[in-house]
Amino acid sequence: MEKLANTNGCKNCIEYKLNHNQIDNCKCLDCGNDTMVWKQEESGTFYVECSYCGTIAAVDLNTPCEEDKVFWQEIKIIIEPNQGKISNRDILDLAKFFNYNGVQMRNKLCCGFSAEATFTHGFDDIIDILQQKGINYKVVKPDDPRKKYPYYKYCKYPYSPFRHYNIERDKFD
C-alpha cells in the first residue's frame, strides 16, 4: 500500500485556507470588482459574496480529502496455509464470512489466501474465529489518513470523509 506523504494535505483545502486567511478576493461577475469574498455558512458549506454589490454565489466543490483514494483502501487479511484440524462447523463459519462454499474454504485454508474488503461488519468476529481456531493470519491495514490531514479535528465541512472522526467532538460543541 502506498505510504502517506509527510505533507499537510489540508493546506490545499478551501476550509483550511479560509480559516488561515490565505484566500484572495475573486472578481465579481456582476460589478467587475475584485471583491468576491469566500465565506462558510454555519452548516459548513461554502459560498462567495461580493462585499461591494452583495452578489452571492453558491459553490460546489470537492476538498482534497474527498478526492483522496486513501479513504477507499481496504483492510487485507492474509491467512497462512493451515495444516491443522479445523472442524466442518468452523470451515462453514469462515466460508460464510469470506463468501465461499465449504469445499472452497477448506482448500483456501490448506493453501493459504488473502482477502481484501472494507470489513465494516463482522471484522472482529472473523479475527476472533481465526484466533480461537489457531489459524495463522496477518492483518494489513491502510495508512491512517489523519497523518496526512491533521486539520481534520477542526474541519467543519459537512462532506469531509473525516466527519465520523469528529462525531465525539461535535457532541460537546
Disulfide bonds with the S-S distance in Angstrom:
none
